Amino acid sequence: MAVPVPQPILDHAVIHVADQLDSARARFRRLGFQLTERGHHSLGSSNHLAVFGENYLELLGYEAGKRGQRADLWQSPLGLSGLVWKTHEAESTFLHLQRQDLDGDPPATFHRPVTLPDGTETEARFSTVRVRASLIPNGRSFFCQHLTPEAVWLPAWQRHPNGVRNISEFVIVAQDPALSAQVYSRLFGAAKVIACPEGAFVLRAGAATVRFASADYAQQRFGPLPEEYDGTARMVALGFETAGLDQVKRALQAGEIVFQEQPDAIVVEAGQGFNLALRFT
């Protein structure tokens, strides 16, 4: 049976906040993001979303007494911990992962209640399939099939004070960026991962670019890495396409967030971004 190779399109980025959902929500609102109300997954985790045009970011953590319900999620360091791809057919994607010897667990289906902007209640349902955990240090990479996309991508949730339109960059730092990128070459095909003159490797992912880079490259572009970075591959930074840097600047100033201005970008270093560097263009 022919099994299609999935296309690399970023669905969302997961930020691990553990038991700090309240402080993470407050910080990302100060960064200028509109966040959905807290959602509670049927598997035990809780979240807030910042929804954009094609993708979104997710603050993922747990409420008191629920850490043990999804203990595998909380092993990675705080900060960026999940690289999530779109799929329209989780079962077919799982077969592809099996054929490439990349498979983890079979597809899992779960849900969370959602209160829509007009006050009505509905349910967001998903089916996910994960790349084998041992291949992704310090985090997870998986595919997400949205069974109810109309419960996520609502225009009322896509307007942000900082003017963000999409995640445009997802950065993985490693001592050996080429080695770090290999799993995604196997996943999507070697031709999808492109070497760049500055030493990084890039993978186009719809509205976003996934970048595998050295520590020196990442620090030049995003500022200091998280203090506990130990040289193993680590998800460390996000870039955002915005409506304009003046709007970003106003939102950050209103939130009393320290930032650095570059000729074509505004950068919030990891210490201000919940162990995650953010770059707005």
Disulfide bonds with the S-S distance in Angstrom:
none
